[in-house]
Amino acid sequence: QVQLVESGGGLVQPGGSLRLSCAASGSIFSIVAMGWYRQAPGKQRDLVAVITSGGGTNYADSVKGRFTISRDNAKNTVYLQMNSLKPEDTAVYYCNVGLYDYSNSVKYNYWGQGTQVTVSS
C-alpha cells in the first residue's frame, strides 16, 4: 500500500558528506514517525535516527553531532544529512515509516529498498 523510494547513497571519502532522501507514496495514513536504519556486512540492522510526528528527534550515539534527520511533510519525505563521515558509517541505509490508522486503530510499518553508503579513501 505504501512505497518508500530511497536515494542519495554513494561513495565518499572520510570526512565527506552525503544527504539521503526517502519519499513515501501510496495509501498513507497518519505518520507517527520516520527514521533511518543501517546494516553493515555481517551485522544487525540498527537504528540511526528517528523523527516523530511532533518533530522530536533521536540519534544513535555513534552519529550524534554528525547526522541530522529532517522531514518535509508536504512531500512525505524524510532526509538524513550525514557529515564528517567515517569508514565505520559504511552500510546499507534503510528508511522506515510508521503509520497509524485512527479510524481502524491499526498500525503499519514500511521499509525502503536500501541505499549503499561507502566511506573509503
TIVO-2410 file (N, C-alpha, C; in nm, 3 decimals):
# residues 121
REC num residu      c1      c2      c3 atome chaine
REC   1      Q   0.082  -0.120   0.000     N      A
REC   1      Q   0.000   0.000   0.000    CA      A
REC   1      Q   0.085   0.125   0.000     C      A
REC   2      V   0.201   0.118   0.064     N      A
REC   2      V   0.292   0.231   0.072    CA      A
REC   2      V   0.428   0.191   0.017     C      A
REC   3      Q   0.486   0.277  -0.064     N      A
REC   3      Q   0.617   0.253  -0.120    CA      A
REC   3      Q   0.713   0.361  -0.073     C      A
REC   4      L   0.833   0.320  -0.037     N      A
REC   4      L   0.937   0.412   0.005    CA      A
REC   4      L   1.053   0.402  -0.094     C      A
REC   5      V   1.089   0.513  -0.154     N      A
REC   5      V   1.196   0.517  -0.252    CA      A
REC   5      V   1.311   0.598  -0.196     C      A
REC   6      E   1.426   0.534  -0.182     N      A
REC   6      E   1.543   0.598  -0.126    CA      A
REC   6      E   1.639   0.642  -0.236     C      A
REC   7      S   1.716   0.745  -0.206     N      A
REC   7      S   1.818   0.793  -0.297    CA      A
REC   7      S   1.924   0.870  -0.219     C      A
REC   8      G   2.038   0.894  -0.282     N      A
REC   8      G   2.142   0.976  -0.223    CA      A
REC   8      G   2.266   0.903  -0.177     C      A
REC   9      G   2.265   0.771  -0.180     N      A
REC   9      G   2.381   0.696  -0.138    CA      A
REC   9      G   2.494   0.707  -0.239     C      A
REC  10      G   2.612   0.660  -0.199     N      A
REC  10      G   2.726   0.665  -0.288    CA      A
REC  10      G   2.856   0.643  -0.215     C      A
REC  11      L   2.965   0.672  -0.284     N      A
REC  11      L   3.100   0.658  -0.230    CA      A
REC  11      L   3.157   0.794  -0.196     C      A
REC  12      V   3.204   0.810  -0.073     N      A
REC  12      V   3.265   0.935  -0.030    CA      A
REC  12      V   3.390   0.905   0.051     C      A
REC  13      Q   3.478   1.004   0.060     N      A
REC  13      Q   3.599   0.991   0.141    CA      A
REC  13      Q   3.569   1.023   0.287     C      A
REC  14      P   3.649   0.972   0.378     N      A
REC  14      P   3.631   1.008   0.519    CA      A
REC  14      P   3.629   1.160   0.537     C      A
REC  15      G   3.536   1.207   0.618     N      A
REC  15      G   3.519   1.349   0.639    CA      A
REC  15      G   3.422   1.414   0.543     C      A
REC  16      G   3.378   1.341   0.443     N      A
REC  16      G   3.285   1.393   0.345    CA      A
REC  16      G   3.141   1.390   0.394     C      A
REC  17      S   3.050   1.430   0.304     N      A
REC  17      S   2.909   1.439   0.339    CA      A
REC  17      S   2.821   1.376   0.232     C      A
REC  18      L   2.707   1.328   0.275     N      A
REC  18      L   2.603   1.277   0.187    CA      A
REC  18      L   2.468   1.315   0.246     C      A
REC  19      R   2.369   1.327   0.159     N      A
REC  19      R   2.233   1.352   0.203    CA      A
REC  19      R   2.141   1.246   0.143     C      A
REC  20      L   2.081   1.167   0.229     N      A
REC  20      L   1.988   1.064   0.186    CA      A
REC  20      L   1.846   1.117   0.187     C      A
REC  21      S   1.766   1.070   0.092     N      A
REC  21      S   1.626   1.107   0.084    CA      A
REC  21      S   1.540   0.982   0.076     C      A
REC  22      C   1.421   0.990   0.131     N      A
REC  22      C   1.326   0.880   0.126    CA      A
REC  22      C   1.187   0.938   0.108     C      A
REC  23      A   1.126   0.911  -0.006     N      A
REC  23      A   0.994   0.963  -0.038    CA      A
REC  23      A   0.889   0.853  -0.027     C      A
REC  24      A   0.783   0.881   0.045     N      A
REC  24      A   0.675   0.785   0.063    CA      A
REC  24      A   0.559   0.819  -0.030     C      A
REC  25      S   0.498   0.715  -0.085     N      A
REC  25      S   0.383   0.734  -0.172    CA      A
REC  25      S   0.287   0.617  -0.154     C      A
REC  26      G   0.164   0.636  -0.200     N      A
REC  26      G   0.064   0.531  -0.189    CA      A
REC  26      G  -0.045   0.568  -0.091     C      A
REC  27      S  -0.101   0.466  -0.028     N      A
REC  27      S  -0.208   0.485   0.069    CA      A
REC  27      S  -0.148   0.518   0.204     C      A
REC  28      I  -0.134   0.647   0.230     N      A
REC  28      I  -0.067   0.694   0.351    CA      A
REC  28      I  -0.169   0.743   0.453     C      A
REC  29      F  -0.163   0.684   0.571     N      A
REC  29      F  -0.242   0.730   0.684    CA      A
REC  29      F  -0.157   0.826   0.766     C      A
REC  30      S  -0.195   0.850   0.888     N      A
REC  30      S  -0.122   0.942   0.973    CA      A
REC  30      S   0.018   0.887   1.003     C      A
REC  31      I   0.120   0.969   0.975     N      A
REC  31      I   0.257   0.929   1.001    CA      A
REC  31      I   0.290   0.952   1.147     C      A
REC  32      V   0.331   0.847   1.214     N      A
REC  32      V   0.370   0.856   1.354    CA      A
REC  32      V   0.517   0.893   1.365     C      A
REC  33      A   0.599   0.828   1.283     N      A
REC  33      A   0.742   0.854   1.287    CA      A
REC  33      A   0.806   0.808   1.157     C      A
REC  34      M   0.919   0.869   1.124     N      A
REC  34      M   1.000   0.827   1.011    CA      A
REC  34      M   1.144   0.819   1.060     C      A
REC  35      G   1.215   0.719   1.011     N      A
REC  35      G   1.351   0.702   1.059    CA      A
REC  35      G   1.442   0.636   0.959     C      A
REC  36      W   1.568   0.626   1.000     N      A
REC  36      W   1.671   0.563   0.920    CA      A
REC  36      W   1.740   0.455   1.001     C      A
REC  37      Y   1.762   0.341   0.938     N      A
REC  37      Y   1.837   0.231   0.994    CA      A
REC  37      Y   1.954   0.201   0.902     C      A
REC  38      R   2.054   0.129   0.952     N      A
REC  38      R   2.163   0.087   0.867    CA      A
REC  38      R   2.209  -0.052   0.906     C      A
REC  39      Q   2.265  -0.121   0.808     N      A
REC  39      Q   2.313  -0.257   0.828    CA      A
REC  39      Q   2.444  -0.276   0.754     C      A
REC  40      A   2.550  -0.299   0.829     N      A
REC  40      A   2.681  -0.326   0.773    CA      A
REC  40      A   2.695  -0.476   0.749     C      A
REC  41      P   2.786  -0.517   0.661     N      A
REC  41      P   2.804  -0.660   0.635    CA      A
REC  41      P   2.832  -0.739   0.762     C      A
REC  42      G   2.757  -0.845   0.782     N      A
REC  42      G   2.776  -0.930   0.898    CA      A
REC  42      G   2.722  -0.875   1.028     C      A
REC  43      K   2.651  -0.763   1.023     N      A
REC  43      K   2.599  -0.702   1.144    CA      A
REC  43      K   2.447  -0.689   1.139     C      A
REC  44      Q   2.389  -0.660   1.254     N      A
REC  44      Q   2.246  -0.640   1.265    CA      A
REC  44      Q   2.206  -0.503   1.209     C      A
REC  45      R   2.078  -0.492   1.178     N      A
REC  45      R   2.025  -0.364   1.134    CA      A
REC  45      R   1.994  -0.278   1.258     C      A
REC  46      D   2.056  -0.162   1.265     N      A
REC  46      D   2.044  -0.076   1.382    CA      A
REC  46      D   1.982   0.058   1.348     C      A
REC  47      L   1.915   0.115   1.446     N      A
REC  47      L   1.855   0.247   1.430    CA      A
REC  47      L   1.964   0.353   1.423     C      A
REC  48      V   1.951   0.445   1.328     N      A
REC  48      V   2.043   0.556   1.314    CA      A
REC  48      V   1.980   0.684   1.368     C      A
REC  49      A   1.859   0.714   1.323     N      A
REC  49      A   1.790   0.836   1.365    CA      A
REC  49      A   1.641   0.821   1.340     C      A
REC  50      V   1.562   0.892   1.419     N      A
REC  50      V   1.417   0.889   1.402    CA      A
REC  50      V   1.362   1.028   1.429     C      A
REC  51      I   1.256   1.063   1.357     N      A
REC  51      I   1.186   1.188   1.381    CA      A
REC  51      I   1.038   1.156   1.396     C      A
REC  52      T   0.977   1.207   1.502     N      A
REC  52      T   0.838   1.177   1.532    CA      A
REC  52      T   0.745   1.278   1.467     C      A
REC  53      S   0.615   1.249   1.476     N      A
REC  53      S   0.516   1.339   1.419    CA      A
REC  53      S   0.519   1.476   1.484     C      A
REC  54      G   0.563   1.482   1.609     N      A
REC  54      G   0.573   1.609   1.679    CA      A
REC  54      G   0.702   1.684   1.652     C      A
REC  55      G   0.790   1.625   1.574     N      A
REC  55      G   0.916   1.690   1.539    CA      A
REC  55      G   1.033   1.653   1.626     C      A
REC  56      G   1.011   1.571   1.727     N      A
REC  56      G   1.120   1.529   1.812    CA      A
REC  56      G   1.214   1.434   1.740     C      A
REC  57      T   1.340   1.437   1.775     N      A
REC  57      T   1.440   1.353   1.709    CA      A
REC  57      T   1.522   1.275   1.811     C      A
REC  58      N   1.571   1.161   1.767     N      A
REC  58      N   1.663   1.079   1.846    CA      A
REC  58      N   1.767   1.021   1.754     C      A
REC  59      Y   1.889   1.007   1.805     N      A
REC  59      Y   2.001   0.958   1.726    CA      A
REC  59      Y   2.077   0.850   1.800     C      A
REC  60      A   2.136   0.760   1.724     N      A
REC  60      A   2.229   0.666   1.782    CA      A
REC  60      A   2.351   0.743   1.831     C      A
REC  61      D   2.411   0.696   1.940     N      A
REC  61      D   2.526   0.765   1.997    CA      A
REC  61      D   2.639   0.781   1.896     C      A
REC  62      S   2.654   0.685   1.808     N      A
REC  62      S   2.764   0.685   1.713    CA      A
REC  62      S   2.753   0.795   1.607     C      A
REC  63      V   2.634   0.854   1.591     N      A
REC  63      V   2.616   0.955   1.487    CA      A
REC  63      V   2.579   1.091   1.542     C      A
REC  64      K   2.562   1.103   1.672     N      A
REC  64      K   2.525   1.231   1.733    CA      A
REC  64      K   2.629   1.338   1.701     C      A
REC  65      G   2.580   1.454   1.661     N      A
REC  65      G   2.668   1.564   1.626    CA      A
REC  65      G   2.715   1.562   1.483     C      A
REC  66      R   2.693   1.452   1.412     N      A
REC  66      R   2.736   1.440   1.273    CA      A
REC  66      R   2.619   1.427   1.176     C      A
REC  67      F   2.514   1.356   1.217     N      A
REC  67      F   2.398   1.332   1.131    CA      A
REC  67      F   2.280   1.417   1.177     C      A
REC  68      T   2.197   1.458   1.082     N      A
REC  68      T   2.076   1.532   1.112    CA      A
REC  68      T   1.960   1.476   1.032     C      A
REC  69      I   1.852   1.440   1.101     N      A
REC  69      I   1.733   1.391   1.034    CA      A
REC  69      I   1.632   1.505   1.024     C      A
REC  70      S   1.563   1.513   0.913     N      A
REC  70      S   1.462   1.615   0.892    CA      A
REC  70      S   1.353   1.559   0.801     C      A
REC  71      R   1.245   1.634   0.787     N      A
REC  71      R   1.135   1.586   0.704    CA      A
REC  71      R   1.065   1.702   0.635     C      A
REC  72      D   0.998   1.669   0.525     N      A
REC  72      D   0.914   1.762   0.453    CA      A
REC  72      D   0.777   1.697   0.449     C      A
REC  73      N   0.688   1.741   0.535     N      A
REC  73      N   0.557   1.678   0.547    CA      A
REC  73      N   0.475   1.689   0.419     C      A
REC  74      A   0.487   1.801   0.349     N      A
REC  74      A   0.412   1.821   0.226    CA      A
REC  74      A   0.451   1.720   0.119     C      A
REC  75      K   0.577   1.675   0.123     N      A
REC  75      K   0.626   1.580   0.024    CA      A
REC  75      K   0.634   1.438   0.077     C      A
REC  76      N   0.595   1.418   0.203     N      A
REC  76      N   0.607   1.288   0.268    CA      A
REC  76      N   0.748   1.231   0.250     C      A
REC  77      T   0.845   1.315   0.276     N      A
REC  77      T   0.984   1.279   0.254    CA      A
REC  77      T   1.066   1.303   0.381     C      A
REC  78      V   1.155   1.210   0.409     N      A
REC  78      V   1.246   1.222   0.521    CA      A
REC  78      V   1.389   1.225   0.466     C      A
REC  79      Y   1.474   1.304   0.531     N      A
REC  79      Y   1.611   1.321   0.487    CA      A
REC  79      Y   1.708   1.284   0.599     C      A
REC  80      L   1.827   1.247   0.560     N      A
REC  80      L   1.934   1.224   0.655    CA      A
REC  80      L   2.059   1.292   0.602     C      A
REC  81      Q   2.096   1.403   0.665     N      A
REC  81      Q   2.219   1.473   0.630    CA      A
REC  81      Q   2.332   1.412   0.710     C      A
REC  82      M   2.432   1.360   0.641     N      A
REC  82      M   2.543   1.292   0.705    CA      A
REC  82      M   2.671   1.369   0.678     C      A
REC  83      N   2.730   1.422   0.784     N      A
REC  83      N   2.854   1.497   0.776    CA      A
REC  83      N   2.965   1.425   0.852     C      A
REC  84      S   3.088   1.465   0.824     N      A
REC  84      S   3.204   1.406   0.891    CA      A
REC  84      S   3.199   1.254   0.888     C      A
REC  85      L   3.173   1.200   0.772     N      A
REC  85      L   3.156   1.057   0.759    CA      A
REC  85      L   3.284   0.980   0.790     C      A
REC  86      K   3.265   0.865   0.851     N      A
REC  86      K   3.374   0.777   0.890    CA      A
REC  86      K   3.360   0.643   0.818     C      A
REC  87      P   3.470   0.569   0.803     N      A
REC  87      P   3.459   0.436   0.743    CA      A
REC  87      P   3.359   0.347   0.815     C      A
REC  88      E   3.344   0.366   0.945     N      A
REC  88      E   3.250   0.287   1.023    CA      A
REC  88      E   3.105   0.313   0.985     C      A
REC  89      D   3.079   0.421   0.912     N      A
REC  89      D   2.944   0.452   0.868    CA      A
REC  89      D   2.905   0.373   0.744     C      A
REC  90      T   2.999   0.302   0.686     N      A
REC  90      T   2.971   0.222   0.567    CA      A
REC  90      T   2.865   0.116   0.597     C      A
REC  91      A   2.757   0.119   0.521     N      A
REC  91      A   2.646   0.027   0.543    CA      A
REC  91      A   2.539   0.052   0.436     C      A
REC  92      V   2.442  -0.037   0.434     N      A
REC  92      V   2.321  -0.012   0.357    CA      A
REC  92      V   2.224   0.060   0.449     C      A
REC  93      Y   2.174   0.173   0.404     N      A
REC  93      Y   2.084   0.254   0.484    CA      A
REC  93      Y   1.941   0.234   0.437     C      A
REC  94      Y   1.852   0.209   0.532     N      A
REC  94      Y   1.712   0.184   0.503    CA      A
REC  94      Y   1.625   0.288   0.572     C      A
REC  95      C   1.529   0.343   0.500     N      A
REC  95      C   1.433   0.431   0.565    CA      A
REC  95      C   1.313   0.350   0.611     C      A
REC  96      N   1.246   0.402   0.709     N      A
REC  96      N   1.132   0.334   0.769    CA      A
REC  96      N   1.025   0.436   0.805     C      A
REC  97      V   0.900   0.400   0.783     N      A
REC  97      V   0.790   0.488   0.820    CA      A
REC  97      V   0.687   0.410   0.900     C      A
REC  98      G   0.640   0.469   1.008     N      A
REC  98      G   0.535   0.411   1.089    CA      A
REC  98      G   0.409   0.492   1.075     C      A
REC  99      L   0.299   0.425   1.040     N      A
REC  99      L   0.171   0.490   1.020    CA      A
REC  99      L   0.068   0.438   1.119     C      A
REC 100      Y  -0.033   0.520   1.146     N      A
REC 100      Y  -0.140   0.478   1.233    CA      A
REC 100      Y  -0.274   0.519   1.173     C      A
REC 101      D  -0.363   0.420   1.158     N      A
REC 101      D  -0.498   0.443   1.108    CA      A
REC 101      D  -0.589   0.461   1.228     C      A
REC 102      Y  -0.621   0.586   1.259     N      A
REC 102      Y  -0.703   0.614   1.376    CA      A
REC 102      Y  -0.845   0.559   1.362     C      A
REC 103      S  -0.896   0.554   1.241     N      A
REC 103      S  -1.032   0.506   1.220    CA      A
REC 103      S  -1.046   0.359   1.254     C      A
REC 104      N  -0.942   0.282   1.226     N      A
REC 104      N  -0.947   0.137   1.248    CA      A
REC 104      N  -0.852   0.090   1.357     C      A
REC 105      S  -0.783   0.183   1.421     N      A
REC 105      S  -0.689   0.150   1.529    CA      A
REC 105      S  -0.587   0.045   1.485     C      A
REC 106      V  -0.526   0.070   1.369     N      A
REC 106      V  -0.429  -0.023   1.313    CA      A
REC 106      V  -0.298   0.050   1.285     C      A
REC 107      K  -0.187  -0.012   1.322     N      A
REC 107      K  -0.055   0.042   1.296    CA      A
REC 107      K   0.007  -0.026   1.173     C      A
REC 108      Y   0.086   0.050   1.098     N      A
REC 108      Y   0.155  -0.001   0.980    CA      A
REC 108      Y   0.301   0.039   0.985     C      A
REC 109      N   0.385  -0.045   0.925     N      A
REC 109      N   0.527  -0.017   0.919    CA      A
REC 109      N   0.581  -0.059   0.783     C      A
REC 110      Y   0.658   0.029   0.719     N      A
REC 110      Y   0.710   0.003   0.586    CA      A
REC 110      Y   0.859   0.035   0.579     C      A
REC 111      W   0.928  -0.036   0.490     N      A
REC 111      W   1.071  -0.020   0.471    CA      A
REC 111      W   1.105   0.020   0.328     C      A
REC 112      G   1.209   0.100   0.313     N      A
REC 112      G   1.262   0.132   0.182    CA      A
REC 112      G   1.349   0.019   0.131     C      A
REC 113      Q   1.396   0.032   0.008     N      A
REC 113      Q   1.473  -0.075  -0.055    CA      A
REC 113      Q   1.619  -0.076  -0.012     C      A
REC 114      G   1.664   0.029   0.051     N      A
REC 114      G   1.802   0.040   0.095    CA      A
REC 114      G   1.889   0.111  -0.006     C      A
REC 115      T   1.984   0.189   0.044     N      A
REC 115      T   2.080   0.256  -0.042    CA      A
REC 115      T   2.219   0.242   0.019     C      A
REC 116      Q   2.317   0.210  -0.064     N      A
REC 116      Q   2.453   0.183  -0.016    CA      A
REC 116      Q   2.528   0.312   0.010     C      A
REC 117      V   2.589   0.320   0.127     N      A
REC 117      V   2.679   0.428   0.162    CA      A
REC 117      V   2.816   0.368   0.192     C      A
REC 118      T   2.916   0.410   0.117     N      A
REC 118      T   3.051   0.360   0.137    CA      A
REC 118      T   3.145   0.476   0.165     C      A
REC 119      V   3.215   0.470   0.277     N      A
REC 119      V   3.309   0.573   0.317    CA      A
REC 119      V   3.448   0.513   0.313     C      A
REC 120      S   3.528   0.556   0.217     N      A
REC 120      S   3.660   0.499   0.198    CA      A
REC 120      S   3.749   0.597   0.124     C      A
REC 121      S   3.878   0.592   0.154     N      A
REC 121      S   3.975   0.675   0.084    CA      A
REC 121      S   4.030   0.605  -0.039     C      A
***
